[in-house]
Amino acid sequence: MVFRISEVVREINEQGTAVLLVEQNAGMALSLADHAHVLEVGEIRLSGPADELARTDAVRRLYLGESADEPAGEQGAA
């Protein structure tokens, strides 16, 4: 279901419509977004290009479940 929703959001955006996405799944949201705001207790904690935010240690550790020392995309790799 999450995959289908992300496909629909991407299709709508590709047709030229801006989309405001409020989502708990940070990985999905950052993969869809051009720009993102990370909220914590209702306050903007981080803001910027989504691809840059996804690479920050804080976002990777707090919202994507990765440790700061493992490369992005290698969570749980043995």
C-alpha positions, 0 to 999 in steps of 0.5 A: 500500500505504501508503494502504491501511494508513493507511485500516485504522489509521484505521478501527480507531481510529474503532471505539474501539481505541487504536493504537500505530503505530511508523512511519518515514513521519513524514508518514503517522504524524503525519496519523493520530496524535492524539499523537506521540513523535519518536525519535532514536537511541532517545531521545524528542526531541519529544513532543506533539499530532501536528498541532502537531509536524507544524508545528514547523520541526524536524519539517518539516525533519528528518522531512518533507523541507521547508525551514524557510521554506516553508509546510507542504504546499508542498514543491517548489511552483514 
